[in-house]
Amino acid sequence: MRFGYWMPVFGGWLRNVENENMETSWAYVKKLAQRSEQIGFDVTLIAELNLNDIKGVVAPSLDAWSTAAALAAVTERIELMVAVRPTFHLPALLAKQAANIDHISNGRLTLNVVSSWWSDEAKKYGVSFEQHDDRYARTTEWLDVVDGVWKQDHFSYSGKYYRVDDNVLEPKPISKPRPTIYAGGESPAAKELIAEKCDAYLMHGDPPETVSKKIADLSERRAKHKLPPMKFGVAGYAVVRETEREAQDEVRRITDVHQSAAGYANYQQWLAGTQLEQRVSLEDYSVSNRGLRSGLVGTPEQVAERIAQFEAVGVDLVLLQFSPQLEEMERFAKSVIRRTTTVPART
């Protein structure tokens, strides 16, 4: 099992807690990245939004790609998974930028391809916003171009959305045959795209039994294309305490919707712009990416056992959120990461 975490480029993950004691600053994310690779984390996911959907649109948020380039130069081991939305980036130019950062990091850059969902953000930044399945059709072409210019010289492509003539991209990425491409989604269009065009599937938080069915579904879709097996990651919000009661008290605190409602309108837009398989609960609203559904709440022994259950059904990576990030990341590394290799999964 590999351990990753979402870099808090929005100043936190809790919609009901206004101040999570996490700075939205370069100094803070640099400190987190450098410390995280020292204490056992393998991956950080750097999300891409130009507006802050957690704390409200007037709150600050960091740019994903300039942050990733800077982190590549000041870290040594951790994988930098950078989110990218095709509607905001021409594919050949993004592939060039990504290849350069891959060299700065000595082969540690990966992509998390996200088909946009926030219509207001696109409007405010002058970017066209298409309907759900049209966005995935664009993403299909976008991935074809990125893959082509990474692997070939004098690459040409002509599609509905993109055209590239006799492209030359040098230097190519260090990672071979290409940097890993992750993606997530629950609609039929998303699943078909990911199975055919990507290398790894990232899932919202859910219990191991639900995740197991999703892994089986994507594996079956993947096999139809006669491609190598996929990797699988799942999101989770971790609350580790000495006692189960303390952990549940923290969950009650962060799911108290009366504390703050700045992000509620943005959350409603996300619901309208996606096609989710399940109804959304208060806990889903309170913590992004359905993180609490993964069940990583309790004592170190309970959380370690839950992670072993995910590993048993085929999960390779847990992508975690913490609040406050640095303090809880330290607690998790000390109390959970060190024991996960010795805890068997219950069946």
Secondary structure per residue as TSV (DSSP state, phi and psi in degrees):
chain	resnum	aa	ss	phi	psi
A	1	M	-	360.0	134.9
A	2	R	E	-104.1	148.9
A	3	F	E	-114.4	125.5
A	4	G	E	-128.5	172.5
A	5	Y	E	-150.8	152.8
A	6	W	E	-79.1	124.8
A	7	M	-	-69.9	128.0
A	8	P	-	-78.2	68.1
A	9	V	T	-72.9	-7.8
A	10	F	T	-106.7	6.7
A	11	G	S	79.9	17.3
A	12	G	-	142.5	178.9
A	13	W	S	-128.2	-3.3
A	14	L	B	-103.9	118.9
A	15	R	T	-74.8	-19.5
A	16	N	T	-98.9	-5.1
A	17	V	-	-115.4	111.5
A	18	E	S	-66.8	-46.0
A	19	N	-	-117.9	111.0
A	20	E	-	-100.3	10.7
A	21	N	S	59.4	41.6
A	22	M	-	-129.8	117.0
A	23	E	-	-71.5	139.6
A	24	T	-	-90.0	78.5
A	25	S	S	-150.1	156.2
A	26	W	H	-62.1	-41.2
A	27	A	H	-58.6	-39.9
A	28	Y	H	-72.3	-45.2
A	29	V	H	-68.0	-33.5
A	30	K	H	-62.0	-45.6
A	31	K	H	-60.7	-43.1
A	32	L	H	-63.9	-46.9
A	33	A	H	-63.0	-45.3
A	34	Q	H	-65.9	-40.5
A	35	R	H	-71.5	-38.0
A	36	S	H	-62.7	-38.4
A	37	E	H	-75.1	-16.4
A	38	Q	H	-79.0	-28.1
A	39	I	T	-106.9	7.9
A	40	G	T	117.3	2.2
A	41	F	-	-83.7	146.5
A	42	D	-	-105.1	-27.8
A	43	V	E	-141.6	144.1
A	44	T	E	-126.9	133.7
A	45	L	E	-98.3	122.7
A	46	I	E	-104.5	104.8
A	47	A	-	-72.3	154.6
A	48	E	-	-120.5	107.4
A	49	L	-	-146.1	138.2
A	50	N	S	-84.3	-16.0
A	51	L	S	-120.1	160.1
A	52	N	-	-93.5	109.0
A	53	D	T	-88.6	-8.3
A	54	I	T	-91.8	-49.9
A	55	K	T	-98.3	-4.4
A	56	G	-	110.8	152.2
A	57	V	T	-65.2	-22.4
A	58	V	T	-86.3	-7.2
A	59	A	S	-78.9	152.7
A	60	P	-	-72.2	153.8
A	61	S	-	-147.4	148.1
A	62	L	-	-91.3	147.2
A	63	D	-	-71.9	134.7
A	64	A	H	-69.0	-46.6
A	65	W	H	-78.0	-38.5
A	66	S	H	-69.1	-34.0
A	67	T	H	-64.3	-43.1
A	68	A	H	-62.9	-42.0
A	69	A	H	-62.4	-41.7
A	70	A	H	-66.7	-41.8
A	71	L	H	-65.0	-33.1
A	72	A	H	-59.0	-32.2
A	73	A	H	-84.0	-15.3
A	74	V	H	-119.0	9.4
A	75	T	-	-123.7	168.0
A	76	E	S	-124.5	-30.4
A	77	R	S	-124.9	-34.3
A	78	I	-	-71.2	139.9
A	79	E	E	-73.2	133.8
A	80	L	E	-105.2	98.1
A	81	M	E	-91.7	111.9
A	82	V	E	-107.4	127.9
A	83	A	E	-72.3	144.4
A	84	V	E	-144.8	135.7
A	85	R	-	-113.0	116.6
A	86	P	G	-53.5	-33.9
A	87	T	G	-66.0	-17.6
A	88	F	G	-101.2	-4.1
A	89	H	S	-143.0	126.5
A	90	L	-	-65.5	135.6
A	91	P	H	-64.3	-44.2
A	92	A	H	-67.4	-37.5
A	93	L	H	-68.7	-40.0
A	94	L	H	-65.8	-39.2
A	95	A	H	-61.6	-38.4
A	96	K	H	-64.0	-47.4
A	97	Q	H	-61.0	-45.0
A	98	A	H	-64.4	-40.4
A	99	A	H	-62.4	-37.9
A	100	N	H	-65.9	-44.1
A	101	I	H	-66.2	-34.3
A	102	D	H	-59.8	-39.1
A	103	H	H	-70.3	-40.7
A	104	I	H	-58.4	-38.9
A	105	S	T	-88.3	-2.3
A	106	N	T	60.6	47.2
A	107	G	S	87.4	24.9
A	108	R	-	-106.4	5.9
A	109	L	E	-87.8	135.1
A	110	T	E	-134.2	164.2
A	111	L	E	-114.4	143.3
A	112	N	E	-115.9	102.6
A	113	V	E	-83.9	124.5
A	114	V	-	-125.5	122.4
A	115	S	-	-81.0	123.8
A	116	S	-	-56.2	150.9
A	117	W	-	-129.1	-12.5
A	118	W	-	-103.9	98.9
A	119	S	H	-66.0	-39.1
A	120	D	H	-63.9	-39.6
A	121	E	H	-62.1	-45.6
A	122	A	H	-59.2	-43.6
A	123	K	H	-62.4	-44.3
A	124	K	H	-66.9	-23.9
A	125	Y	T	-106.9	10.0
A	126	G	T	72.4	30.3
A	127	V	-	-111.9	137.9
A	128	S	-	-68.4	147.5
A	129	F	-	-125.9	120.9
A	130	E	-	-106.0	168.2
A	131	Q	-	-68.2	162.8
A	132	H	H	-51.0	-58.7
A	133	D	H	-69.0	-29.6
A	134	D	H	-65.4	-36.2
A	135	R	H	-63.8	-38.2
A	136	Y	H	-72.5	-31.4
A	137	A	H	-64.4	-40.9
A	138	R	H	-63.2	-44.0
A	139	T	H	-60.9	-36.1
A	140	T	H	-59.0	-48.1
A	141	E	H	-66.3	-40.8
A	142	W	H	-57.4	-44.8
A	143	L	H	-66.7	-36.0
A	144	D	H	-60.8	-42.7
A	145	V	H	-68.8	-46.5
A	146	V	H	-58.9	-47.0
A	147	D	H	-62.1	-40.7
A	148	G	H	-66.1	-46.3
A	149	V	H	-73.5	-24.8
A	150	W	H	-70.9	-32.2
A	151	K	H	-103.5	-22.0
A	152	Q	-	-128.1	152.4
A	153	D	S	-101.6	155.8
A	154	H	S	57.4	42.0
A	155	F	E	-83.8	134.6
A	156	S	E	-127.0	150.0
A	157	Y	E	-154.9	139.2
A	158	S	E	-137.1	112.7
A	159	G	-	-133.7	-171.0
A	160	K	S	-69.1	-36.4
A	161	Y	S	-105.2	-29.4
A	162	Y	-	-135.8	146.9
A	163	R	E	-137.4	131.2
A	164	V	E	-132.2	130.7
A	165	D	E	-118.1	117.9
A	166	D	E	51.5	49.9
A	167	N	E	-72.8	142.0
A	168	V	-	-127.1	122.1
A	169	L	-	-124.3	110.3
A	170	E	-	-138.0	141.8
A	171	P	S	-76.0	149.3
A	172	K	-	-67.4	161.9
A	173	P	-	-59.0	151.2
A	174	I	S	-67.3	-42.0
A	175	S	S	-65.0	130.6
A	176	K	S	-121.4	143.0
A	177	P	S	-74.0	-12.8
A	178	R	-	-168.4	163.7
A	179	P	-	-58.5	142.9
A	180	T	-	-60.0	136.6
A	181	I	E	-112.3	115.0
A	182	Y	E	-98.8	154.5
A	183	A	E	-159.6	159.4
A	184	G	-	-136.1	164.0
A	185	G	-	157.9	153.8
A	186	E	-	-121.3	-4.2
A	187	S	S	-79.7	158.3
A	188	P	H	-56.1	-39.8
A	189	A	H	-62.7	-41.8
A	190	A	H	-65.0	-45.5
A	191	K	H	-63.9	-40.9
A	192	E	H	-65.5	-42.0
A	193	L	H	-60.8	-47.7
A	194	I	H	-64.6	-43.7
A	195	A	H	-60.4	-35.5
A	196	E	H	-90.0	-34.4
A	197	K	H	-112.3	-14.7
A	198	C	-	-113.8	176.6
A	199	D	S	-109.7	-20.8
A	200	A	E	-150.1	146.6
A	201	Y	E	-111.7	123.3
A	202	L	E	-102.9	128.8
A	203	M	E	-112.3	147.0
A	204	H	-	-62.9	166.2
A	205	G	S	-63.1	136.1
A	206	D	-	-162.0	161.3
A	207	P	-	-64.8	158.9
A	208	P	H	-55.1	-37.3
A	209	E	H	-66.3	-34.7
A	210	T	H	-72.7	-42.7
A	211	V	H	-61.3	-38.0
A	212	S	H	-57.7	-42.3
A	213	K	H	-66.7	-37.2
A	214	K	H	-67.2	-39.6
A	215	I	H	-63.6	-41.7
A	216	A	H	-62.8	-42.1
A	217	D	H	-62.7	-49.7
A	218	L	H	-67.0	-35.1
A	219	S	H	-64.7	-38.9
A	220	E	H	-67.2	-43.4
A	221	R	H	-62.0	-40.3
A	222	R	H	-64.5	-41.8
A	223	A	H	-61.3	-29.0
A	224	K	T	-64.3	-24.5
A	225	H	T	-94.4	0.3
A	226	K	T	53.9	46.8
A	227	L	-	-110.7	161.4
A	228	P	-	-58.8	154.6
A	229	P	-	-57.1	149.9
A	230	M	-	-85.3	161.6
A	231	K	E	-97.3	157.4
A	232	F	E	-134.7	132.2
A	233	G	E	-125.7	152.9
A	234	V	E	-134.2	143.1
A	235	A	E	-83.3	152.5
A	236	G	E	-161.4	143.3
A	237	Y	E	-103.2	121.5
A	238	A	-	-100.7	130.8
A	239	V	E	-128.6	103.1
A	240	V	E	-111.3	124.2
A	241	R	-	-137.3	168.0
A	242	E	S	-66.2	-31.6
A	243	T	S	-127.8	156.6
A	244	E	H	-64.6	-36.3
A	245	R	H	-62.0	-42.6
A	246	E	H	-61.9	-39.8
A	247	A	H	-64.5	-43.6
A	248	Q	H	-68.2	-33.0
A	249	D	H	-61.1	-40.2
A	250	E	H	-66.1	-39.6
A	251	V	H	-62.0	-41.9
A	252	R	H	-62.6	-37.7
A	253	R	H	-63.9	-46.0
A	254	I	H	-80.2	-14.3
A	255	T	T	-100.8	11.4
A	256	D	-	-78.9	98.4
A	257	V	T	-67.7	-15.0
A	258	H	T	-75.3	-12.2
A	259	Q	S	-69.7	-42.5
A	260	S	-	-160.2	142.0
A	261	A	-	-132.3	25.0
A	262	A	T	-63.2	-32.9
A	263	G	T	-94.2	4.2
A	264	Y	H	-64.7	-41.9
A	265	A	H	-62.3	-40.4
A	266	N	H	-66.0	-37.7
A	267	Y	H	-64.5	-39.4
A	268	Q	H	-62.9	-36.9
A	269	Q	H	-66.2	-38.9
A	270	W	H	-62.0	-43.3
A	271	L	H	-60.5	-41.5
A	272	A	H	-69.2	-27.5
A	273	G	H	-95.1	2.6
A	274	T	S	-122.2	170.8
A	275	Q	-	-126.4	86.7
A	276	L	-	-86.7	154.0
A	277	E	S	-83.4	-16.6
A	278	Q	S	-135.3	156.7
A	279	R	-	-68.1	155.0
A	280	V	-	-101.3	134.0
A	281	S	-	-103.1	176.0
A	282	L	H	-60.1	-39.9
A	283	E	H	-64.8	-36.3
A	284	D	H	-65.7	-37.8
A	285	Y	H	-66.8	-41.6
A	286	S	H	-68.7	-36.6
A	287	V	B	-122.5	129.0
A	288	S	G	-67.7	159.0
A	289	N	G	60.1	28.4
A	290	R	G	52.3	34.7
A	291	G	G	-59.4	-33.4
A	292	L	G	-73.2	-21.3
A	293	R	G	-64.7	-21.6
A	294	S	G	-70.8	-17.7
A	295	G	-	76.4	29.9
A	296	L	-	-92.0	53.5
A	297	V	E	-128.3	125.8
A	298	G	E	146.9	-155.3
A	299	T	-	-76.3	164.6
A	300	P	H	-54.7	-38.7
A	301	E	H	-65.7	-41.9
A	302	Q	H	-66.2	-43.0
A	303	V	H	-68.1	-40.8
A	304	A	H	-62.4	-40.0
A	305	E	H	-64.8	-40.3
A	306	R	H	-62.9	-40.5
A	307	I	H	-64.5	-37.9
A	308	A	H	-62.9	-34.6
A	309	Q	H	-66.0	-40.6
A	310	F	H	-62.4	-43.7
A	311	E	H	-61.5	-37.3
A	312	A	H	-65.3	-27.6
A	313	V	T	-94.2	1.5
A	314	G	T	114.1	7.1
A	315	V	-	-76.2	131.7
A	316	D	-	-100.5	-21.4
A	317	L	E	-145.2	130.9
A	318	V	E	-106.7	127.7
A	319	L	E	-106.2	111.0
A	320	L	E	-105.8	152.3
A	321	Q	E	-120.0	143.4
A	322	F	-	-135.9	154.5
A	323	S	S	-152.3	124.1
A	324	P	S	-69.1	145.9
A	325	Q	H	-59.5	-55.4
A	326	L	H	-64.1	-47.5
A	327	E	H	-65.3	-43.3
A	328	E	H	-75.2	-29.2
A	329	M	H	-65.6	-41.5
A	330	E	H	-62.2	-45.2
A	331	R	H	-61.6	-43.9
A	332	F	H	-64.5	-44.2
A	333	A	H	-61.9	-43.4
A	334	K	H	-71.4	-39.6
A	335	S	H	-98.3	-21.0
A	336	V	T	-117.9	-52.9
A	337	I	G	-56.8	-39.6
A	338	R	G	-67.6	-19.5
A	339	R	G	-110.3	-4.2
A	340	T	G	-67.5	-25.3
A	341	T	G	-76.7	-8.3
A	342	T	G	-114.9	0.3
A	343	V	-	-101.3	115.5
A	344	P	-	-74.2	150.9
A	345	A	-	-80.8	139.4
A	346	R	-	-84.3	142.9
A	347	T	-	-113.5	360.0
